[in-house]
Amino acid sequence: MSLRKQGMTRRQLLSQSAVFGASFAIGSGFVAGRVEAANWALEVEYLSSETMATLIQMARDIYPHDQVSDAYYAIAVKGYDTAEAAEAIEANIAALDAAAKGIGYARYIDVGWERDRVDLLRAMENSPFFQQVRGGLVTGLYNQKAVWPIFGYEGESFSQGGYIDRGFDDINWL
């Protein structure tokens, strides 16, 4: 559902959520970042929780969707938490953190501006690691049936008579 249908502009939504977020943070003593909080609910076996939080933020920066929660990004990158992949993932995340140190941050996840994080990712976009993560996200994120309604996708239509009678002409986002 679009914000316009609800009678609220993106600017209004952002300003109201900023006020709510600040009052929540002050009222509850919540200090950790949004991605790190989502990471606590995800059990990791071979990767460190910091590495998993960085992978989630990296996934969000590669395919940014404000309306998709971190839980779906966590599911998309959970497949990298294997004994075979752990050493390479940890090393590549350490390299990403080192690049963040080069612009004045302790680690990638601490970089506050999305534009700066994207610049760090662009610098490594030709690396096998980046291409592996980006490629894995295409299926890891977008093949989750729970994400489909967020984008307005109702799933396959063949078993329900096809698209001609089921959504072919109900486009409302143009």
Helices and strands as residue ranges (DSSP letters): H 10-28, H 34-40, H 49-62, H 70-77, G 78-80, H 83-101, G 108-110, H 114-123, H 128-142, H 148-151, G 158-160
